[in-house]
């Protein structure tokens, strides 16, 4: 689903705050990763119900 091919990425060691950082090995992998994230965000936004437009007035 998300990954149609293998991407070379790793999580770097955590810093003093305990946060790790994702490192993507190549520009092609970064572009594919970005496209997949945007596609999933669009799909999630379409699935979300409208907040007030479909509710009957009170």
HELIX and SHEET records of a PDB file:
HELIX    1   1 UNK A   27  UNK A   47  1                                  21    
SHEET    1   A 2 UNK A   9  UNK A  11  0                                        
SHEET    2   A 2 UNK A  22  UNK A  24 -1                                        
END                                                                             
